[in-house]
């Protein structure tokens, strides 16, 4: 069972920066996809950014140009650099890892979440 542990959340003023980190442990197969989702109060959990093991990235439109995702396949880590933060970025951020086996069985893993609060 893969475990994901996030770090780096906190309180920051609008316009500031934060860096989220996530480390996966108990990894047998390198995750095909790792990334970040977020959930604001009363809203659904939405994609923020994902990155494949080959380095292909996908960002939510709302964070393009402000957030950068990166990963280290050897260390099974994924980071999210968040710049020019806005109050609407306030949410609980969840680390995600997806593994697809040769028989197409897919496993999804989630971290416990880390709070990011952006004050205006």
Secondary structure, DSSP 8 states (H G I E B T S, - for coil): --EEEEE--EEEETT--EEEEEEEES-SS--SEEEEEEE-TTS--EEEEEEETT--EEE-GGGTTTEEEEEETTTTEEEEEE-S--GGG-EEEEEEEEEE-TT--EEEEE---EEEEEE-
